[in-house]
Amino acid sequence: MSSASRPIRRRGDPAPIFAALGDATRLELVSQLSDGQPRSIVQLTSRFRLTRQAVTKHLDVLERAGIVNRERVGRESRFSYDPKPIEDVRSYLDAIADQWDDALSRLKSFVEGRK
């Protein structure tokens, strides 16, 4: 799939990231790549009981979500991890957690004020 035909993840939309990370194989691929070392499909496939084609499909999902980058080196593709989308999702989750903490604090104050 050429980069021109790949859907681009909309900035600020966490859904594609959650969807991409919602699979154990993709989580393992991200874990392998999170050490900062780009890897070929052969290197990534060695830890799975999956075909290269199956692993490539998982990598395509991660790439569309912006979590993985692909670079051609000679005849092979090398895949690397981009932490920015996951950092964005973490910020999103932190903001939601802050909203819940604030709402629970207001509820606590309201309940305690009625005693």
DOZABA-703004 format. One record per residue: residue number from 1; residue in one letter; x negated, y, z of N, C-alpha, C, O in turn. Coordinates in pm, 1 decimal. Example, Ala and Ser with C-alpha at 12.3 -4.5 7.8 and 13.67 -1.06 7.14 Angstrom:
KOLVO   num   residu        nxx        nyy        nzz       caxx       cayy       cazz        cxx        cyy        czz        oxx        oyy        ozz
KOLVO     1        A    -1319.0     -569.0      780.0    -1230.0     -450.0      780.0    -1320.0     -330.0      780.0    -1423.6     -331.9      846.5
KOLVO     2        S    -1285.0     -225.0      708.0    -1367.0     -106.0      714.0    -1290.0        3.0      787.0    -1340.9      113.8      803.9
//
This chain:
KOLVO   num   residu        nxx        nyy        nzz       caxx       cayy       cazz        cxx        cyy        czz        oxx        oyy        ozz
KOLVO     1        M      -85.7     -117.2        0.0        0.0        0.0        0.0      -89.8      122.8        0.0     -177.7      133.7       85.5
KOLVO     2        S      -71.1      213.4      -91.0     -153.8      333.2      -96.2     -109.8      429.6       11.9        4.1      425.0       58.3
KOLVO     3        S     -202.4      518.3       52.1     -168.9      612.7      157.6      -55.7      705.6      115.9       17.3      756.2      201.2
KOLVO     4        A      -40.3      728.5      -14.5       67.2      815.5      -61.8      204.4      753.4      -39.0      302.2      826.1      -21.5
KOLVO     5        S      213.9      620.0      -38.7      344.3      555.8      -22.2      373.9      517.3      122.3      483.2      469.3      152.2
KOLVO     6        R      278.0      537.7      212.3      300.9      505.5      352.3      383.6      613.9      419.3      357.4      732.6      399.9
KOLVO     7        P      483.9      574.1      498.6      558.1      675.3      573.3      465.1      741.9      674.5      381.1      676.2      736.0
KOLVO     8        I      481.0      870.6      690.4      400.3      945.6      785.9      479.9      958.9      914.6      597.2      996.1      912.7
KOLVO     9        R      415.4      928.4     1026.0      481.3      943.6     1155.9      501.6     1092.3     1182.5      407.8     1171.6     1174.3
KOLVO    10        R      623.8     1128.2     1213.9      652.3     1267.4     1247.1      589.9     1300.7     1381.1      606.6     1227.6     1478.8
KOLVO    11        R      518.8     1410.3     1384.8      454.6     1453.6     1508.2      561.2     1474.2     1615.3      664.3     1536.8     1590.7
KOLVO    12        G      535.5     1421.8     1732.3      628.2     1436.7     1841.7      734.5     1328.9     1849.1      811.0     1325.3     1945.5
KOLVO    13        D      741.5     1241.4     1751.1      839.8     1133.5     1751.3      771.6     1007.0     1804.6      693.0      945.0     1732.9
KOLVO    14        P      800.3      968.3     1928.1      731.8      853.1     1986.8      786.5      718.0     1941.9      722.2      615.8     1965.9
KOLVO    15        A      903.1      714.2     1877.5      966.0      587.3     1842.7      876.8      495.2     1758.7      868.7      376.3     1789.5
KOLVO    16        P      809.3      544.6     1653.8      724.1      453.3     1576.1      609.0      394.3     1657.4      565.3      282.2     1631.3
KOLVO    17        I      561.0      468.2     1753.8      451.0      417.7     1836.6      502.5      307.7     1928.7      440.7      201.9     1940.7
KOLVO    18        F      616.3      333.2     1993.6      673.9      229.1     2078.5      705.9      104.4     1997.4      680.9       -7.4     2042.4
KOLVO    19        A      761.1      123.2     1878.2      794.9        8.7     1792.4      669.0      -67.9     1753.2      667.6     -191.0     1754.8
KOLVO    20        A      563.4        4.9     1718.1      438.8      -61.0     1676.2      376.0     -138.5     1791.2      318.6     -245.3     1770.0
KOLVO    21        L      386.3      -85.9     1911.8      325.0     -150.6     2027.4      415.5     -256.5     2090.0      377.9     -320.5     2188.1
KOLVO    22        G      534.3     -274.7     2033.4      630.2     -370.2     2088.3      607.3     -513.8     2043.7      700.1     -594.5     2045.8
KOLVO    23        D      487.3     -546.2     2004.3      454.9     -680.9     1958.4      321.8     -722.1     2020.8      226.2     -644.6     2020.1
KOLVO    24        A      315.4     -842.9     2074.1      194.2     -889.2     2143.7       72.1     -893.8     2051.8      -38.7     -862.5     2095.3
KOLVO    25        T       90.6     -931.9     1926.7      -22.2     -936.8     1833.1      -76.9     -797.1     1808.9     -198.3     -776.9     1807.6
KOLVO    26        R       12.2     -700.9     1789.9      -33.3     -564.1     1765.6     -100.1     -505.7     1889.3     -197.6     -431.5     1877.9
KOLVO    27        L      -48.8     -538.3     2006.8     -114.6     -492.7     2129.1     -256.2     -549.1     2139.4     -348.5     -478.3     2179.5
KOLVO    28        E     -273.1     -674.9     2103.8     -405.7     -736.5     2107.3     -498.6     -671.7     2004.5     -616.9     -651.5     2032.2
KOLVO    29        L     -446.8     -639.4     1887.7     -528.4     -571.1     1787.2     -574.2     -434.4     1837.6     -690.4     -397.6     1820.4
KOLVO    30        V     -484.0     -359.9     1899.2     -520.6     -229.9     1956.0     -625.3     -248.8     2064.7     -720.9     -171.7     2073.3
KOLVO    31        S     -607.9     -350.3     2147.2     -705.0     -378.8     2252.6     -842.9     -407.7     2193.5     -943.6     -357.7     2243.7
KOLVO    32        Q     -847.8     -487.4     2088.3     -975.8     -517.5     2023.8    -1041.6     -392.3     1968.5    -1163.0     -375.0     1979.7
KOLVO    33        L     -962.0     -305.6     1909.0    -1017.2     -187.4     1843.7    -1043.9      -71.5     1939.5    -1113.5       23.5     1903.6
KOLVO    34        S     -990.0      -78.6     2059.7    -1001.0       34.4     2152.3    -1142.0       54.9     2207.0    -1167.3      153.5     2276.3
KOLVO    35        D    -1234.0      -36.3     2177.0    -1372.0      -15.6     2220.5    -1447.7       79.2     2128.3    -1564.5      109.8     2152.2
KOLVO    36        G    -1380.4      125.9     2022.2    -1440.6      223.3     1933.1    -1519.4      165.2     1817.3    -1572.3      240.2     1735.3
KOLVO    37        Q    -1528.4       33.3     1808.7    -1602.3      -31.2     1701.0    -1507.9      -67.2     1586.1    -1416.9     -147.9     1604.9
KOLVO    38        P    -1527.9       -8.8     1467.2    -1446.3      -48.7     1352.3    -1471.1     -196.2     1320.6    -1582.2     -246.8     1336.4
KOLVO    39        R    -1366.3     -263.1     1276.1    -1377.1     -405.9     1245.2    -1309.8     -437.1     1112.7    -1214.5     -371.0     1071.4
KOLVO    40        S    -1362.1     -539.2     1047.8    -1302.2     -587.7      923.3    -1186.2     -680.6      956.9    -1169.5     -722.8     1071.4
KOLVO    41        I    -1107.8     -711.1      856.7     -995.3     -803.5      875.5    -1045.6     -940.5      918.1     -980.5    -1007.4      998.4
KOLVO    42        V    -1159.5     -983.5      866.4    -1216.4    -1113.9      905.3    -1250.5    -1113.1     1054.0    -1220.8    -1209.3     1124.7
KOLVO    43        Q    -1311.9    -1006.3     1101.5    -1346.0     -997.7     1243.5    -1221.4     -994.5     1330.9    -1217.9    -1057.7     1436.5
KOLVO    44        L    -1120.5     -922.2     1288.2     -997.5     -912.2     1367.2     -917.7    -1042.1     1366.1     -854.2    -1076.1     1465.9
KOLVO    45        T     -920.0    -1113.7     1256.6     -841.8    -1236.6     1242.8     -900.4    -1351.3     1323.7     -828.1    -1444.2     1359.7
KOLVO    46        S    -1028.8    -1346.7     1352.8    -1095.0    -1459.3     1419.3    -1034.8    -1493.5     1555.7    -1050.1    -1606.5     1602.0
KOLVO    47        R     -967.8    -1400.2     1620.5     -910.7    -1424.6     1754.0     -765.4    -1472.6     1749.9     -704.6    -1496.4     1854.3
KOLVO    48        F     -710.6    -1486.7     1630.2     -570.3    -1523.3     1617.7     -554.1    -1653.2     1540.3     -641.8    -1693.7     1464.0
KOLVO    49        R     -441.6    -1716.7     1561.4     -403.4    -1832.2     1480.2     -307.3    -1785.0     1371.7     -201.7    -1844.0     1349.0
KOLVO    50        L     -347.0    -1678.2     1306.3     -266.4    -1619.5     1200.3     -352.1    -1605.6     1075.4     -475.0    -1601.5     1082.6
KOLVO    51        T     -286.0    -1598.7      962.6     -359.4    -1575.7      838.2     -404.1    -1429.5      832.1     -353.4    -1343.9      904.6
KOLVO    52        R     -499.9    -1403.8      743.8     -543.0    -1265.1      723.7     -427.1    -1178.8      675.7     -416.0    -1061.9      712.6
KOLVO    53        Q     -340.9    -1237.6      592.9     -226.1    -1162.6      543.3     -132.5    -1122.1      658.0      -81.2    -1010.2      659.9
KOLVO    54        A     -110.9    -1211.6      751.4      -23.3    -1181.6      865.0      -84.3    -1071.9      952.3      -14.5     -980.0      995.1
KOLVO    55        V     -213.6    -1081.9      978.2     -280.4     -979.8     1059.1     -279.1     -846.3      984.6     -261.5     -741.2     1046.2
KOLVO    56        T     -297.2     -849.9      854.3     -293.0     -727.4      774.2     -157.0     -660.2      785.0     -149.5     -537.5      791.8
KOLVO    57        K      -49.9     -737.9      786.7       84.3     -680.0      802.2       97.9     -609.2      936.7      157.2     -501.6      944.9
KOLVO    58        H       43.2     -669.3     1041.6       45.8     -604.5     1173.3      -35.9     -475.6     1171.2        5.6     -374.0     1227.0
KOLVO    59        L     -151.1     -480.5     1107.2     -234.8     -360.8     1096.6     -165.4     -251.2     1016.6     -181.5     -132.9     1046.3
KOLVO    60        D      -88.4     -290.0      915.7      -11.9     -191.9      837.7       88.3     -118.1      926.2      105.2        3.2      913.7
KOLVO    61        V      154.3     -191.0     1015.0      250.4     -128.9     1107.4      177.1      -29.8     1198.1      223.6       82.4     1218.3
KOLVO    62        L       63.8      -71.2     1251.8      -14.7       17.2     1337.9      -66.0      138.9     1261.7      -72.2      249.4     1315.7
KOLVO    63        E     -102.4      117.3     1136.7     -151.0      228.7     1054.1      -39.5      328.6     1025.8      -61.2      449.4     1034.0
KOLVO    64        R       80.0      279.4      992.5      193.2      369.5      966.9      228.7      450.4     1091.1      275.4      563.7     1080.1
KOLVO    65        A      207.1      393.1     1208.2      234.8      464.7     1332.9      122.0      561.7     1368.6      135.5      641.9     1461.0
KOLVO    66        G       11.2      554.1     1295.2     -101.0      644.7     1319.8     -199.3      595.5     1423.6     -292.9      667.4     1458.6
KOLVO    67        I     -180.3      473.7     1474.0     -264.7      420.2     1581.0     -394.4      363.2     1526.4     -495.8      361.0     1596.2
KOLVO    68        V     -391.8      317.3     1402.1     -507.3      254.4     1338.9     -537.1      327.0     1208.1     -445.9      365.0     1134.6
KOLVO    69        N     -664.4      345.6     1180.7     -709.1      402.3     1052.7     -779.9      294.3      973.6     -844.8      206.1     1029.8
KOLVO    70        R     -766.5      302.6      841.7     -830.2      207.3      751.1     -929.6      284.1      664.6     -898.8      390.7      611.4
KOLVO    71        E    -1049.3      227.5      651.8    -1150.9      286.8      566.5    -1211.1      177.5      479.3    -1248.3       70.8      528.1
KOLVO    72        R    -1220.0      205.5      350.7    -1282.2      108.9      259.5    -1433.3      123.0      269.7    -1488.2      232.7      258.6
KOLVO    73        V    -1499.9        8.6      291.5    -1646.0        2.1      293.9    -1682.9     -109.1      196.1    -1672.2     -227.7      227.5
KOLVO    74        G    -1726.3      -68.8       78.0    -1752.9     -169.2      -24.6    -1624.4     -238.5      -63.8    -1526.1     -174.5     -101.1
KOLVO    75        R    -1626.5     -370.7      -54.9    -1508.6     -449.6      -93.4    -1413.2     -476.0       21.3    -1306.3     -533.3        0.1
KOLVO    76        E    -1448.7     -435.9      141.3    -1361.7     -467.1      255.2    -1307.8     -340.9      320.5    -1362.0     -231.5      304.7
KOLVO    77        S    -1201.4     -359.6      392.9    -1144.4     -251.5      472.3    -1192.5     -267.9      615.2    -1200.7     -379.0      667.5
KOLVO    78        R    -1223.9     -155.8      677.1    -1259.4     -154.0      818.8    -1150.3      -76.4      891.4    -1105.2       29.1      846.6
KOLVO    79        F    -1110.0     -131.7     1003.6    -1002.8      -71.8     1081.0    -1059.3      -14.0     1209.9    -1145.6      -74.0     1274.0
KOLVO    80        S    -1008.9      104.3     1246.9    -1052.7      168.1     1370.9     -930.7      223.0     1444.5     -825.2      246.6     1385.8
KOLVO    81        Y     -948.6      241.9     1572.1     -842.6      287.3     1662.3     -844.4      439.5     1671.9     -950.7      500.2     1684.9
KOLVO    82        D     -727.0      500.5     1665.6     -711.7      644.3     1687.4     -629.1      662.6     1814.7     -509.3      634.2     1814.3
KOLVO    83        P     -689.7      709.0     1922.2     -617.2      718.8     2050.2     -514.5      832.4     2056.7     -430.4      833.0     2146.6
KOLVO    84        K     -519.4      928.0     1964.2     -432.6     1046.2     1972.2     -283.4     1012.6     1980.9     -215.4     1068.1     2067.1
KOLVO    85        P     -229.4      924.8     1896.3      -85.3      895.9     1907.7      -46.3      837.7     2044.0       61.0      868.8     2095.8
KOLVO    86        I     -130.5      755.7     2101.2      -98.3      696.6     2231.9     -112.4      802.6     2341.2      -36.4      801.9     2438.1
KOLVO    87        E     -208.6      893.3     2326.5     -220.0     1004.5     2421.0      -94.8     1091.5     2414.4      -44.6     1137.1     2517.2
KOLVO    88        D      -44.4     1114.6     2292.1       79.2     1192.3     2276.2      196.9     1123.9     2344.8      278.0     1189.9     2409.7
KOLVO    89        V      206.5      991.5     2330.8      315.1      917.4     2394.4      300.5      921.6     2545.9      399.4      932.3     2618.3
KOLVO    90        R      178.8      913.2     2592.5      156.4      921.8     2737.4      203.0     1057.5     2790.1      266.3     1065.0     2895.4
KOLVO    91        S      172.0     1164.3     2717.3      218.1     1297.9     2757.5      370.6     1303.4     2758.5      430.9     1362.4     2848.2
KOLVO    92        Y      432.1     1241.6     2658.3      577.6     1235.6     2649.3      635.3     1163.2     2772.1      730.5     1211.0     2833.8
KOLVO    93        L      577.3     1048.3     2806.6      624.1      971.9     2922.9      600.1     1047.7     3053.1      682.8     1042.7     3144.1
KOLVO    94        D      487.3     1117.8     3062.3      459.2     1199.6     3181.4      564.1     1309.6     3197.2      608.8     1337.5     3308.5
KOLVO    95        A      603.5     1372.2     3085.9      705.6     1477.7     3091.0      839.5     1421.3     3136.8      909.8     1483.8     3216.2
KOLVO    96        I      874.7     1303.0     3086.8     1000.1     1239.1     3130.2      993.3     1204.0     3278.9     1090.0     1224.2     3352.3
KOLVO    97        A      879.5     1151.9     3322.7      862.7     1117.7     3464.6      876.1     1242.4     3551.7      937.1     1237.2     3658.5
KOLVO    98        D      819.7     1353.7     3507.0      831.9     1479.4     3582.0      977.7     1523.7     3590.7     1022.2     1571.2     3695.2
KOLVO    99        Q     1052.1     1508.1     3481.0     1193.9     1544.6     3482.8     1271.4     1458.5     3582.2     1356.1     1508.9     3655.9
KOLVO   100        W     1242.0     1329.0     3583.9     1309.9     1239.6     3677.7     1271.7     1272.9     3821.9     1357.5     1274.5     3910.2
KOLVO   101        D     1144.2     1299.3     3845.4     1101.2     1336.7     3980.6     1173.1     1462.4     4027.2     1216.6     1470.6     4142.1
KOLVO   102        D     1185.5     1559.8     3938.6     1255.3     1683.7     3971.8     1402.6     1656.9     3999.7     1458.2     1708.8     4096.5
KOLVO   103        A     1465.9     1575.9     3915.2     1608.2     1544.9     3933.9     1630.4     1469.7     4065.2     1725.9     1498.5     4137.4
KOLVO   104        L     1544.2     1374.9     4096.4     1557.8     1299.6     4222.3     1533.3     1389.0     4343.0     1597.5     1372.5     4446.8
KOLVO   105        S     1441.3     1483.2     4330.3     1415.2     1577.4     4438.8     1537.2     1666.5     4463.4     1574.6     1691.6     4578.0
KOLVO   106        R     1598.6     1713.7     4355.0     1720.3     1795.1     4369.2     1833.4     1713.8     4431.2     1907.4     1764.2     4515.7
KOLVO   107        L     1847.0     1588.1     4389.4     1951.1     1501.3     4446.0     1927.1     1479.7     4595.0     2020.0     1486.6     4675.4
KOLVO   108        K     1802.6     1453.9     4630.8     1768.3     1433.8     4771.7     1803.1     1558.4     4852.8     1861.9     1547.8     4960.5
KOLVO   109        S     1767.5     1675.3     4802.4     1798.6     1801.1     4872.5     1948.9     1819.5     4886.2     1997.3     1863.0     4990.7
KOLVO   110        F     2022.2     1786.5     4781.5     2166.9     1799.8     4784.3     2228.7     1705.8     4887.0     2314.7     1746.4     4965.1
KOLVO   111        V     2184.8     1579.9     4887.1     2240.6     1480.0     4980.9     2203.6     1516.6     5124.0     2288.5     1510.8     5213.0
KOLVO   112        E     2079.7     1553.7     5147.3     2037.3     1589.6     5281.8     2104.3     1716.9     5329.7     2125.6     1733.6     5449.8
KOLVO   113        G     2138.1     1807.2     5238.4     2204.8     1932.8     5274.8     2350.3     1912.1     5312.6     2409.5     1999.6     5375.7
KOLVO   114        R     2409.5     1800.0     5276.3     2550.8     1771.9     5304.8     2568.2     1703.0     5438.1     2681.5     1681.3     5481.1
KOLVO   115        K     2459.4     1667.7     5505.1     2471.6     1595.2     5633.1     2514.8     1686.2     5742.8     2530.1     1642.4     5856.9
//
